[in-house]
Amino acid sequence: MLRTRRMTRSFEERPLDPELVERILAAGLRGPTAGHTQGVDLLVLEGPEHTGRYWDAALPAASRDRFPWPGLLVAPLLVVVGSSEAAYRRRYAEPDKAGATFDVPWWHVDAAFAALLLQLAALDAGLGALFFATHHPPAVRRTFGAPDEWTPVGTVAIGHPAPDRPSSSAVSRRRRPAAEAIHRSGW
């Protein structure tokens, strides 16, 4: 599955089985979290009414004329993955974590784990998935009533891949050979 994994940028408009959606969402929350903080929340948008509201907030209609992947706009499921830095700061102020520092923003790392697990669960179910940046996070938060401390890290589109699977310019880039990226016993 991992060797054939590709980002899907065009989806069919057919809905997903609700039981399958629940399995995918459960998988997204099974990842590790720093200090077992569990500071990742998923905003689940299913069906054209809810996904349409997302696109209205994140990609206003005037920008859609130039949007290179119109098939993405019909994905039946969007999961906005976000985290709360404040939740991690509160957790790491507790006695068992006293003195710990944040050399890495673990709230973003944990959100990335959740996004990857959502994608892998979708692929495992025979679906397509795409992780992309959430544009206009304040507008997305406002539209769906999310708290200010929740930061949308990215969005995962999930659905049945359309047969006309367009790709991006990234497809022409070769994958780095393992020997260039793996450094054994030193750089």
N, CA and C atoms as an extended XYZ file, in Angstrom:
561
Properties=species:S:1:pos:R:3:atomname:S:1:resname:S:1:resid:I:1 pbc="F F F"
N         0.823       -1.191        0.000 N   MET     1
C         0.000        0.000        0.000 CA  MET     1
C         0.873        1.264        0.000 C   MET     1
N         1.927        1.291        0.795 N   LEU     2
C         2.743        2.500        0.878 CA  LEU     2
C         3.474        2.800       -0.425 C   LEU     2
N         3.900        1.769       -1.126 N   ARG     3
C         4.641        1.997       -2.371 CA  ARG     3
C         3.748        2.572       -3.468 C   ARG     3
N         2.468        2.316       -3.396 N   THR     4
C         1.557        2.803       -4.434 CA  THR     4
C         0.761        4.030       -3.991 C   THR     4
N         1.022        4.519       -2.791 N   ARG     5
C         0.277        5.660       -2.267 CA  ARG     5
C         0.510        6.893       -3.130 C   ARG     5
N        -0.581        7.538       -3.504 N   ARG     6
C        -0.529        8.781       -4.260 CA  ARG     6
C        -1.580        9.729       -3.702 C   ARG     6
N        -1.354       11.005       -3.851 N   MET     7
C        -2.349       11.992       -3.454 CA  MET     7
C        -3.435       12.044       -4.535 C   MET     7
N        -4.684       12.004       -4.113 N   THR     8
C        -5.812       12.060       -5.035 CA  THR     8
C        -6.314       13.496       -5.081 C   THR     8
N        -6.372       14.057       -6.289 N   ARG     9
C        -6.801       15.447       -6.435 CA  ARG     9
C        -8.146       15.587       -7.138 C   ARG     9
N        -8.758       14.451       -7.477 N   SER    10
C       -10.054       14.482       -8.144 CA  SER    10
C       -10.893       13.320       -7.622 C   SER    10
N       -12.101       13.651       -7.178 N   PHE    11
C       -12.963       12.663       -6.541 CA  PHE    11
C       -14.292       12.526       -7.263 C   PHE    11
N       -14.903       11.360       -7.092 N   GLU    12
C       -16.279       11.172       -7.536 CA  GLU    12
C       -17.191       11.803       -6.491 C   GLU    12
N       -18.374       12.197       -6.907 N   GLU    13
C       -19.287       12.890       -5.995 CA  GLU    13
C       -20.129       11.942       -5.153 C   GLU    13
N       -19.859       10.659       -5.179 N   ARG    14
C       -20.717        9.746       -4.419 CA  ARG    14
C       -20.338        9.704       -2.938 C   ARG    14
N       -21.359        9.590       -2.085 N   PRO    15
C       -21.103        9.597       -0.630 CA  PRO    15
C       -20.377        8.337       -0.169 C   PRO    15
N       -19.850        8.417        1.036 N   LEU    16
C       -19.132        7.295        1.632 CA  LEU    16
C       -20.026        6.567        2.623 C   LEU    16
N       -19.752        5.295        2.807 N   ASP    17
C       -20.471        4.499        3.785 CA  ASP    17
C       -20.187        5.062        5.179 C   ASP    17
N       -21.234        5.385        5.956 N   PRO    18
C       -21.024        5.997        7.283 CA  PRO    18
C       -20.161        5.156        8.220 C   PRO    18
N       -20.289        3.848        8.157 N   GLU    19
C       -19.474        2.973        9.009 CA  GLU    19
C       -17.994        3.093        8.637 C   GLU    19
N       -17.728        3.198        7.350 N   LEU    20
C       -16.359        3.355        6.873 CA  LEU    20
C       -15.782        4.690        7.334 C   LEU    20
N       -16.582        5.732        7.272 N   VAL    21
C       -16.134        7.052        7.737 CA  VAL    21
C       -15.749        6.972        9.207 C   VAL    21
N       -16.567        6.309       10.011 N   GLU    22
C       -16.269        6.193       11.446 CA  GLU    22
C       -14.972        5.435       11.687 C   GLU    22
N       -14.709        4.393       10.902 N   ARG    23
C       -13.454        3.640       11.039 CA  ARG    23
C       -12.257        4.514       10.699 C   ARG    23
N       -12.387        5.296        9.643 N   ILE    24
C       -11.286        6.180        9.233 CA  ILE    24
C       -11.024        7.225       10.311 C   ILE    24
N       -12.089        7.822       10.844 N   LEU    25
C       -11.923        8.833       11.892 CA  LEU    25
C       -11.302        8.240       13.151 C   LEU    25
N       -11.732        7.039       13.516 N   ALA    26
C       -11.159        6.374       14.698 CA  ALA    26
C        -9.660        6.141       14.496 C   ALA    26
N        -9.279        5.745       13.289 N   ALA    27
C        -7.861        5.518       13.002 CA  ALA    27
C        -7.078        6.815       13.139 C   ALA    27
N        -7.672        7.926       12.732 N   GLY    28
C        -6.998        9.220       12.817 CA  GLY    28
C        -6.668        9.636       14.235 C   GLY    28
N        -7.411        9.112       15.186 N   LEU    29
C        -7.177        9.470       16.592 CA  LEU    29
C        -6.353        8.425       17.343 C   LEU    29
N        -5.824        7.447       16.637 N   ARG    30
C        -5.050        6.385       17.286 CA  ARG    30
C        -3.557        6.667       17.331 C   ARG    30
N        -3.135        7.792       16.831 N   GLY    31
C        -1.706        8.101       16.798 CA  GLY    31
C        -1.170        8.503       18.157 C   GLY    31
N         0.143        8.492       18.271 N   PRO    32
C         0.761        8.936       19.522 CA  PRO    32
C         0.589       10.444       19.678 C   PRO    32
N         0.551       10.880       20.927 N   THR    33
C         0.553       12.320       21.201 CA  THR    33
C         1.546       12.584       22.325 C   THR    33
N         2.282       13.658       22.190 N   ALA    34
C         3.303       14.005       23.183 CA  ALA    34
C         2.662       14.141       24.556 C   ALA    34
N         3.239       13.448       25.528 N   GLY    35
C         2.734       13.506       26.897 CA  GLY    35
C         1.314       12.984       27.026 C   GLY    35
N         0.865       12.245       26.035 N   HIS    36
C        -0.519       11.760       25.972 CA  HIS    36
C        -1.489       12.930       26.152 C   HIS    36
N        -1.121       14.062       25.567 N   THR    37
C        -1.912       15.286       25.686 CA  THR    37
C        -3.250       15.164       24.969 C   THR    37
N        -3.247       14.502       23.828 N   GLN    38
C        -4.452       14.336       23.015 CA  GLN    38
C        -5.048       15.701       22.653 C   GLN    38
N        -4.180       16.599       22.210 N   GLY    39
C        -4.594       17.956       21.866 CA  GLY    39
C        -4.946       18.146       20.404 C   GLY    39
N        -5.274       17.056       19.713 N   VAL    40
C        -5.662       17.113       18.308 CA  VAL    40
C        -7.170       16.924       18.214 C   VAL    40
N        -7.814       17.789       17.442 N   ASP    41
C        -9.249       17.664       17.188 CA  ASP    41
C        -9.483       17.621       15.691 C   ASP    41
N       -10.506       16.877       15.298 N   LEU    42
C       -10.855       16.726       13.892 CA  LEU    42
C       -12.195       17.408       13.628 C   LEU    42
N       -12.217       18.325       12.688 N   LEU    43
C       -13.456       18.941       12.232 CA  LEU    43
C       -13.892       18.146       11.005 C   LEU    43
N       -14.977       17.394       11.139 N   VAL    44
C       -15.429       16.475       10.091 CA  VAL    44
C       -16.556       17.135        9.304 C   VAL    44
N       -16.346       17.270        8.009 N   LEU    45
C       -17.320       17.903        7.125 CA  LEU    45
C       -17.705       16.908        6.040 C   LEU    45
N       -18.944       16.506        6.077 N   GLU    46
C       -19.397       15.457        5.170 CA  GLU    46
C       -20.612       15.947        4.389 C   GLU    46
N       -20.583       15.701        3.104 N   GLY    47
C       -21.694       16.089        2.251 CA  GLY    47
C       -21.529       17.495        1.707 C   GLY    47
N       -22.165       17.765        0.555 N   PRO    48
C       -21.965       19.035       -0.145 CA  PRO    48
C       -22.327       20.283        0.669 C   PRO    48
N       -23.318       20.191        1.537 N   GLU    49
C       -23.695       21.365        2.329 CA  GLU    49
C       -22.535       21.804        3.229 C   GLU    49
N       -21.926       20.843        3.917 N   HIS    50
C       -20.852       21.163        4.866 CA  HIS    50
C       -19.515       21.396        4.166 C   HIS    50
N       -19.199       20.562        3.177 N   THR    51
C       -17.942       20.786        2.457 CA  THR    51
C       -18.014       22.088        1.661 C   THR    51
N       -19.201       22.430        1.165 N   GLY    52
C       -19.379       23.698        0.451 CA  GLY    52
C       -19.105       24.895        1.345 C   GLY    52
N       -19.546       24.821        2.594 N   ARG    53
C       -19.263       25.901        3.554 CA  ARG    53
C       -17.757       26.021        3.785 C   ARG    53
N       -17.077       24.868        3.828 N   TYR    54
C       -15.622       24.888        3.993 CA  TYR    54
C       -14.982       25.639        2.824 C   TYR    54
N       -15.367       25.245        1.598 N   TRP    55
C       -14.749       25.869        0.426 CA  TRP    55
C       -15.079       27.348        0.357 C   TRP    55
N       -16.280       27.746        0.774 N   ASP    56
C       -16.621       29.167        0.793 CA  ASP    56
C       -15.696       29.943        1.731 C   ASP    56
N       -15.308       29.332        2.848 N   ALA    57
C       -14.407       29.985        3.805 CA  ALA    57
C       -12.952       29.916        3.360 C   ALA    57
N       -12.527       28.766        2.863 N   ALA    58
C       -11.107       28.542        2.575 CA  ALA    58
C       -10.695       28.923        1.154 C   ALA    58
N       -11.628       28.860        0.220 N   LEU    59
C       -11.313       29.163       -1.182 CA  LEU    59
C       -12.508       29.907       -1.775 C   LEU    59
N       -12.571       31.209       -1.536 N   PRO    60
C       -13.721       31.974       -2.007 CA  PRO    60
C       -13.998       31.762       -3.497 C   PRO    60
N       -15.260       31.873       -3.872 N   ALA    61
C       -15.717       31.579       -5.235 CA  ALA    61
C       -14.890       32.298       -6.302 C   ALA    61
N       -14.487       33.528       -6.045 N   ALA    62
C       -13.709       34.291       -7.029 CA  ALA    62
C       -12.367       33.631       -7.338 C   ALA    62
N       -11.827       32.862       -6.396 N   SER    63
C       -10.535       32.188       -6.593 CA  SER    63
C       -10.683       30.841       -7.291 C   SER    63
N       -11.872       30.324       -7.368 N   ARG    64
C       -12.069       28.968       -7.900 CA  ARG    64
C       -11.881       28.880       -9.408 C   ARG    64
N       -12.031       29.991      -10.129 N   ASP    65
C       -11.851       29.965      -11.587 CA  ASP    65
C       -10.452       29.501      -11.961 C   ASP    65
N        -9.474       29.878      -11.141 N   ARG    66
C        -8.072       29.539      -11.424 CA  ARG    66
C        -7.616       28.279      -10.697 C   ARG    66
N        -8.503       27.668       -9.916 N   PHE    67
C        -8.114       26.514       -9.104 CA  PHE    67
C        -7.809       25.320      -10.017 C   PHE    67
N        -6.601       24.752       -9.913 N   PRO    68
C        -6.189       23.717      -10.871 CA  PRO    68
C        -6.832       22.342      -10.668 C   PRO    68
N        -7.487       22.118       -9.539 N   TRP    69
C        -8.038       20.791       -9.273 CA  TRP    69
C        -9.521       20.871       -8.902 C   TRP    69
N       -10.390       21.177       -9.852 N   PRO    70
C       -11.811       21.306       -9.528 CA  PRO    70
C       -12.424       20.015       -8.987 C   PRO    70
N       -11.848       18.871       -9.312 N   GLY    71
C       -12.346       17.595       -8.799 CA  GLY    71
C       -12.131       17.429       -7.310 C   GLY    71
N       -11.272       18.241       -6.733 N   LEU    72
C       -11.066       18.222       -5.289 CA  LEU    72
C       -12.270       18.837       -4.574 C   LEU    72
N       -12.907       19.792       -5.214 N   LEU    73
C       -14.014       20.517       -4.594 CA  LEU    73
C       -15.252       19.650       -4.381 C   LEU    73
N       -15.280       18.451       -4.946 N   VAL    74
C       -16.438       17.565       -4.770 CA  VAL    74
C       -16.152       16.389       -3.846 C   VAL    74
N       -14.994       16.367       -3.213 N   ALA    75
C       -14.690       15.285       -2.263 CA  ALA    75
C       -15.825       15.204       -1.247 C   ALA    75
N       -16.356       14.010       -0.984 N   PRO    76
C       -17.499       13.901       -0.083 CA  PRO    76
C       -17.163       14.069        1.390 C   PRO    76
N       -15.877       13.987        1.734 N   LEU    77
C       -15.469       14.088        3.130 CA  LEU    77
C       -14.218       14.943        3.234 C   LEU    77
N       -14.300       15.968        4.078 N   LEU    78
C       -13.134       16.782        4.416 CA  LEU    78
C       -12.945       16.683        5.922 C   LEU    78
N       -11.721       16.421        6.337 N   VAL    79
C       -11.403       16.376        7.761 CA  VAL    79
C       -10.322       17.419        8.004 C   VAL    79
N       -10.700       18.469        8.722 N   VAL    80
C        -9.737       19.508        9.069 CA  VAL    80
C        -9.066       19.058       10.365 C   VAL    80
N        -7.764       18.864       10.291 N   VAL    81
C        -6.985       18.388       11.435 CA  VAL    81
C        -6.347       19.605       12.092 C   VAL    81
N        -6.617       19.758       13.369 N   GLY    82
C        -6.058       20.897       14.075 CA  GLY    82
C        -5.589       20.513       15.458 C   GLY    82
N        -4.796       21.393       16.023 N   SER    83
C        -4.270       21.128       17.365 CA  SER    83
C        -4.302       22.403       18.187 C   SER    83
N        -4.112       22.217       19.471 N   SER    84
C        -4.140       23.332       20.410 CA  SER    84
C        -2.814       23.410       21.156 C   SER    84
N        -2.021       24.408       20.838 N   GLU    85
C        -0.770       24.624       21.561 CA  GLU    85
C        -1.063       24.787       23.049 C   GLU    85
N        -2.141       25.473       23.377 N   ALA    86
C        -2.492       25.710       24.784 CA  ALA    86
C        -2.716       24.405       25.534 C   ALA    86
N        -3.305       23.418       24.876 N   ALA    87
C        -3.526       22.121       25.532 CA  ALA    87
C        -2.191       21.476       25.907 C   ALA    87
N        -1.201       21.608       25.033 N   TYR    88
C         0.115       21.032       25.306 CA  TYR    88
C         0.826       21.809       26.415 C   TYR    88
N         0.681       23.108       26.387 N   ARG    89
C         1.296       23.926       27.442 CA  ARG    89
C         0.667       23.595       28.800 C   ARG    89
N        -0.648       23.410       28.825 N   ARG    90
C        -1.310       23.026       30.089 CA  ARG    90
C        -0.842       21.643       30.545 C   ARG    90
N        -0.767       20.705       29.625 N   ARG    91
C        -0.352       19.352       29.986 CA  ARG    91
C         1.072       19.343       30.519 C   ARG    91
N         1.951       20.109       29.878 N   TYR    92
C         3.357       20.113       30.283 CA  TYR    92
C         3.619       21.008       31.491 C   TYR    92
N         2.594       21.631       32.005 N   ALA    93
C         2.704       22.363       33.276 CA  ALA    93
C         2.340       21.455       34.445 C   ALA    93
N         1.840       20.255       34.156 N   GLU    94
C         1.472       19.310       35.216 CA  GLU    94
C         2.737       18.737       35.854 C   GLU    94
N         2.648       18.294       37.120 N   PRO    95
C         3.841       17.859       37.871 CA  PRO    95
C         4.690       16.789       37.181 C   PRO    95
N         4.076       15.826       36.502 N   ASP    96
C         4.872       14.758       35.885 CA  ASP    96
C         5.645       15.232       34.656 C   ASP    96
N         5.359       16.429       34.176 N   LYS    97
C         6.065       16.958       33.006 CA  LYS    97
C         6.830       18.244       33.326 C   LYS    97
N         6.869       18.612       34.587 N   ALA    98
C         7.509       19.867       34.995 CA  ALA    98
C         8.934       19.940       34.468 C   ALA    98
N         9.284       21.081       33.922 N   GLY    99
C        10.639       21.308       33.425 CA  GLY    99
C        10.840       20.909       31.978 C   GLY    99
N         9.878       20.220       31.383 N   ALA   100
C        10.026       19.835       29.979 CA  ALA   100
C         9.945       21.081       29.099 C   ALA   100
N        10.681       21.070       28.015 N   THR   101
C        10.681       22.200       27.094 CA  THR   101
C        10.134       21.760       25.740 C   THR   101
N         9.817       22.735       24.925 N   PHE   102
C         9.287       22.463       23.586 CA  PHE   102
C        10.310       22.892       22.546 C   PHE   102
N        11.258       22.011       22.260 N   ASP   103
C        12.223       22.302       21.211 CA  ASP   103
C        11.573       22.094       19.839 C   ASP   103
N        10.475       21.359       19.831 N   VAL   104
C         9.709       21.063       18.625 CA  VAL   104
C         8.250       21.357       18.958 C   VAL   104
N         7.475       21.924       18.046 N   PRO   105
C         6.055       22.169       18.341 CA  PRO   105
C         5.256       20.863       18.241 C   PRO   105
N         5.218       20.118       19.337 N   TRP   106
C         4.620       18.784       19.335 CA  TRP   106
C         3.163       18.796       18.926 C   TRP   106
N         2.469       19.897       19.124 N   TRP   107
C         1.064       19.978       18.739 CA  TRP   107
C         0.928       19.823       17.233 C   TRP   107
N         1.871       20.371       16.471 N   HIS   108
C         1.831       20.210       15.010 CA  HIS   108
C         2.257       18.804       14.603 C   HIS   108
N         3.247       18.262       15.289 N   VAL   109
C         3.702       16.903       15.003 CA  VAL   109
C         2.548       15.922       15.206 C   VAL   109
N         1.854       16.046       16.312 N   ASP   110
C         0.753       15.130       16.610 CA  ASP   110
C        -0.381       15.279       15.600 C   ASP   110
N        -0.639       16.509       15.152 N   ALA   111
C        -1.660       16.719       14.121 CA  ALA   111
C        -1.233       16.060       12.811 C   ALA   111
N         0.052       16.131       12.502 N   ALA   112
C         0.551       15.486       11.284 CA  ALA   112
C         0.395       13.970       11.369 C   ALA   112
N         0.645       13.397       12.554 N   PHE   113
C         0.419       11.959       12.731 CA  PHE   113
C        -1.038       11.621       12.434 C   PHE   113
N        -1.944       12.412       12.986 N   ALA   114
C        -3.375       12.155       12.784 CA  ALA   114
C        -3.736       12.248       11.306 C   ALA   114
N        -3.216       13.247       10.610 N   ALA   115
C        -3.505       13.412        9.183 CA  ALA   115
C        -2.995       12.214        8.385 C   ALA   115
N        -1.804       11.756        8.715 N   LEU   116
C        -1.255       10.600        8.001 CA  LEU   116
C        -2.084        9.349        8.268 C   LEU   116
N        -2.496        9.151        9.505 N   LEU   117
C        -3.312        7.982        9.823 CA  LEU   117
C        -4.661        8.028        9.104 C   LEU   117
N        -5.253        9.203        8.987 N   LEU   118
C        -6.496        9.337        8.219 CA  LEU   118
C        -6.274        8.911        6.767 C   LEU   118
N        -5.177        9.383        6.184 N   GLN   119
C        -4.882        9.038        4.794 CA  GLN   119
C        -4.644        7.544        4.620 C   GLN   119
N        -3.864        6.961        5.515 N   LEU   120
C        -3.571        5.529        5.399 CA  LEU   120
C        -4.831        4.685        5.599 C   LEU   120
N        -5.702        5.080        6.521 N   ALA   121
C        -6.951        4.351        6.737 CA  ALA   121
C        -7.843        4.453        5.502 C   ALA   121
N        -7.869        5.628        4.873 N   ALA   122
C        -8.652        5.788        3.644 CA  ALA   122
C        -8.090        4.901        2.539 C   ALA   122
N        -6.786        4.900        2.372 N   LEU   123
C        -6.161        4.067        1.351 CA  LEU   123
C        -6.405        2.593        1.611 C   LEU   123
N        -6.318        2.200        2.871 N   ASP   124
C        -6.562        0.813        3.251 CA  ASP   124
C        -7.987        0.383        2.890 C   ASP   124
N        -8.916        1.341        2.889 N   ALA   125
C       -10.312        1.058        2.556 CA  ALA   125
C       -10.575        1.171        1.056 C   ALA   125
N        -9.525        1.399        0.273 N   GLY   126
C        -9.689        1.494       -1.172 CA  GLY   126
C       -10.113        2.869       -1.656 C   GLY   126
N        -9.983        3.871       -0.821 N   LEU   127
C       -10.365        5.235       -1.183 CA  LEU   127
C        -9.136        6.056       -1.529 C   LEU   127
N        -9.364        7.253       -2.022 N   GLY   128
C        -8.288        8.195       -2.279 CA  GLY   128
C        -8.269        9.239       -1.179 C   GLY   128
N        -7.132        9.884       -1.011 N   ALA   129
C        -6.997       10.917        0.016 CA  ALA   129
C        -5.959       11.942       -0.435 C   ALA   129
N        -6.134       13.145        0.069 N   LEU   130
C        -5.197       14.230       -0.199 CA  LEU   130
C        -5.079       15.081        1.051 C   LEU   130
N        -3.859       15.338        1.475 N   PHE   131
C        -3.605       16.277        2.573 CA  PHE   131
C        -3.177       17.592        1.942 C   PHE   131
N        -3.814       18.684        2.361 N   PHE   132
C        -3.448       19.983        1.817 CA  PHE   132
C        -3.569       21.053        2.898 C   PHE   132
N        -2.916       22.169        2.663 N   ALA   133
C        -2.925       23.277        3.623 CA  ALA   133
C        -4.340       23.831        3.753 C   ALA   133
N        -4.701       24.164        4.968 N   THR   134
C        -5.978       24.827        5.212 CA  THR   134
C        -5.752       26.319        5.018 C   THR   134
N        -6.317       26.861        3.949 N   HIS   135
C        -6.172       28.294        3.688 CA  HIS   135
C        -7.196       29.073        4.512 C   HIS   135
N        -6.837       30.253        4.918 N   HIS   136
C        -7.703       31.144        5.696 CA  HIS   136
C        -8.216       30.484        6.977 C   HIS   136
N        -7.294       29.977        7.837 N   PRO   137
C        -7.720       29.313        9.077 CA  PRO   137
C        -8.693       30.124        9.938 C   PRO   137
N        -8.498       31.448       10.102 N   PRO   138
C        -9.473       32.181       10.930 CA  PRO   138
C       -10.892       32.102       10.355 C   PRO   138
N       -11.017       32.177        9.028 N   ALA   139
C       -12.345       32.091        8.402 CA  ALA   139
C       -12.938       30.695        8.597 C   ALA   139
N       -12.111       29.667        8.508 N   VAL   140
C       -12.590       28.298        8.734 CA  VAL   140
C       -13.044       28.149       10.183 C   VAL   140
N       -12.230       28.641       11.118 N   ARG   141
C       -12.621       28.579       12.539 CA  ARG   141
C       -13.951       29.282       12.767 C   ARG   141
N       -14.074       30.495       12.250 N   ARG   142
C       -15.314       31.277       12.425 CA  ARG   142
C       -16.519       30.565       11.822 C   ARG   142
N       -16.360       30.060       10.611 N   THR   143
C       -17.465       29.420        9.902 CA  THR   143
C       -18.035       28.249       10.685 C   THR   143
N       -17.164       27.502       11.357 N   PHE   144
C       -17.613       26.289       12.041 CA  PHE   144
C       -17.619       26.419       13.565 C   PHE   144
N       -17.405       27.626       14.070 N   GLY   145
C       -17.502       27.856       15.506 CA  GLY   145
C       -16.399       27.219       16.323 C   GLY   145
N       -15.244       27.007       15.719 N   ALA   146
C       -14.118       26.397       16.433 CA  ALA   146
C       -13.478       27.425       17.368 C   ALA   146
N       -12.922       26.965       18.492 N   PRO   147
C       -12.288       27.896       19.424 CA  PRO   147
C       -11.016       28.514       18.831 C   PRO   147
N       -10.703       29.709       19.276 N   ASP   148
C        -9.524       30.416       18.777 CA  ASP   148
C        -8.227       29.660       19.061 C   ASP   148
N        -8.196       28.861       20.135 N   GLU   149
C        -6.937       28.170       20.469 CA  GLU   149
C        -6.687       26.960       19.565 C   GLU   149
N        -7.673       26.574       18.762 N   TRP   150
C        -7.523       25.443       17.841 CA  TRP   150
C        -6.948       25.955       16.527 C   TRP   150
N        -5.816       25.408       16.121 N   THR   151
C        -5.159       25.818       14.882 CA  THR   151
C        -5.312       24.734       13.829 C   THR   151
N        -6.027       25.027       12.738 N   PRO   152
C        -6.104       24.057       11.648 CA  PRO   152
C        -4.716       23.875       11.029 C   PRO   152
N        -4.213       22.660       11.083 N   VAL   153
C        -2.883       22.367       10.558 CA  VAL   153
C        -2.962       21.980        9.087 C   VAL   153
N        -4.031       21.323        8.710 N   GLY   154
C        -4.227       20.914        7.327 CA  GLY   154
C        -5.559       20.209        7.187 C   GLY   154
N        -5.936       19.944        5.956 N   THR   155
C        -7.206       19.292        5.662 CA  THR   155
C        -6.933       18.023        4.866 C   THR   155
N        -7.684       16.973        5.167 N   VAL   156
C        -7.592       15.721        4.432 CA  VAL   156
C        -8.906       15.539        3.678 C   VAL   156
N        -8.819       15.479        2.363 N   ALA   157
C        -9.978       15.173        1.522 CA  ALA   157
C        -9.984       13.665        1.311 C   ALA   157
N       -11.163       13.058        1.419 N   ILE   158
C       -11.283       11.606        1.294 CA  ILE   158
C       -12.491       11.285        0.424 C   ILE   158
N       -12.326       10.302       -0.444 N   GLY   159
C       -13.439        9.866       -1.278 CA  GLY   159
C       -12.993        8.840       -2.302 C   GLY   159
N       -13.924        8.498       -3.182 N   HIS   160
C       -13.616        7.582       -4.279 CA  HIS   160
C       -12.869        8.368       -5.353 C   HIS   160
N       -11.689        7.900       -5.745 N   PRO   161
C       -10.923        8.632       -6.761 CA  PRO   161
C       -11.688        8.665       -8.086 C   PRO   161
N       -11.678        9.807       -8.741 N   ALA   162
C       -12.270        9.928      -10.070 CA  ALA   162
C       -11.314        9.308      -11.075 C   ALA   162
N       -11.844        8.794      -12.171 N   PRO   163
C       -10.960        8.158      -13.157 CA  PRO   163
C        -9.969        9.121      -13.804 C   PRO   163
N       -10.292       10.408      -13.856 N   ASP   164
C        -9.412       11.389      -14.500 CA  ASP   164
C        -8.426       11.980      -13.513 C   ASP   164
N        -7.683       11.198      -12.835 N   ARG   165
C        -6.826       11.611      -11.726 CA  ARG   165
C        -5.733       12.581      -12.165 C   ARG   165
N        -5.996       13.889      -12.083 N   PRO   166
C        -4.944       14.846      -12.442 CA  PRO   166
C        -3.827       14.811      -11.406 C   PRO   166
N        -2.661       15.181      -11.833 N   SER   167
C        -1.543       15.204      -10.896 CA  SER   167
C        -1.027       16.626      -10.790 C   SER   167
N        -0.045       16.792       -9.966 N   SER   168
C         0.551       18.120       -9.804 CA  SER   168
C         1.949       18.092      -10.398 C   SER   168
N         2.583       19.238      -10.404 N   SER   169
C         3.954       19.318      -10.917 CA  SER   169
C         4.903       18.489      -10.064 C   SER   169
N         4.500       18.182       -8.835 N   ALA   170
C         5.367       17.393       -7.951 CA  ALA   170
C         5.581       15.985       -8.486 C   ALA   170
N         4.663       15.480       -9.292 N   VAL   171
C         4.779       14.115       -9.817 CA  VAL   171
C         6.021       13.970      -10.685 C   VAL   171
N         6.431       15.041      -11.345 N   SER   172
C         7.603       14.955      -12.208 CA  SER   172
C         8.913       14.948      -11.421 C   SER   172
N         8.837       15.241      -10.148 N   ARG   173
C        10.040       15.215       -9.315 CA  ARG   173
C        10.310       13.775       -8.884 C   ARG   173
N        11.529       13.373       -8.989 N   ARG   174
C        11.867       12.006       -8.585 CA  ARG   174
C        11.927       11.912       -7.068 C   ARG   174
N        11.651       10.740       -6.558 N   ARG   175
C        11.783       10.498       -5.120 CA  ARG   175
C        13.274       10.353       -4.821 C   ARG   175
N        13.715       10.981       -3.757 N   ARG   176
C        15.129       10.866       -3.371 CA  ARG   176
C        15.470        9.419       -3.074 C   ARG   176
N        16.602        8.965       -3.546 N   PRO   177
C        17.022        7.609       -3.190 CA  PRO   177
C        17.247        7.513       -1.676 C   PRO   177
N        16.967        6.362       -1.131 N   ALA   178
C        17.127        6.153        0.307 CA  ALA   178
C        18.542        6.505        0.765 C   ALA   178
N        19.531        6.207       -0.054 N   ALA   179
C        20.922        6.473        0.320 CA  ALA   179
C        21.189        7.969        0.532 C   ALA   179
N        20.391        8.831       -0.085 N   GLU   180
C        20.563       10.273        0.112 CA  GLU   180
C        19.884       10.763        1.391 C   GLU   180
N        18.894       10.040        1.873 N   ALA   181
C        18.100       10.507        3.006 CA  ALA   181
C        18.385        9.773        4.311 C   ALA   181
N        19.000        8.608        4.209 N   ILE   182
C        19.286        7.815        5.422 CA  ILE   182
C        20.763        7.987        5.749 C   ILE   182
N        21.038        8.411        6.963 N   HIS   183
C        22.411        8.677        7.402 CA  HIS   183
C        22.711        7.758        8.590 C   HIS   183
N        23.499        6.755        8.351 N   ARG   184
C        23.801        5.766        9.379 CA  ARG   184
C        25.058        6.153       10.152 C   ARG   184
N        24.931        6.230       11.455 N   SER   185
C        26.052        6.510       12.363 CA  SER   185
C        26.657        7.899       12.163 C   SER   185
N        25.986        8.764       11.482 N   GLY   186
C        26.469       10.118       11.267 CA  GLY   186
C        25.977       10.646        9.939 C   GLY   186
N        26.223       11.909        9.697 N   TRP   187
C        25.747       12.524        8.474 CA  TRP   187
C        26.706       12.191        7.401 C   TRP   187
